[in-house]
């Protein structure tokens, strides 16, 4: 599925591993009754122009071009998000401080046994 001009995503985590830049995102939707539904997207891969955008944790971004894919891993299906182009609409880094990302700041997938849908 192609995604275009999707606004108001919050960046929660940024990782750089083996030349790949990934981010964890959160977004929400207001329901008709005034409550909100929230989603978290783990390990969104940044490629192309998106990989070169300077991001900081807690930035708000607009995704200009992305693809959501279904991937199979160990007989389970997972959503995979690849972002091609984005822009920062609200930067959390107003004071100019840099976020220090190290190799220890790597998203590791959990074992299948820890997944909430497992019996």
Beta strands, then each sheet from edge to edge (+ up, - down):
strand 1: 2-17
strand 2: 20-30
strand 3: 36-46
strand 4: 60-73
strand 5: 76-90
sheet 1: 1+ 2- 3+ 5+ 4- 1+
end
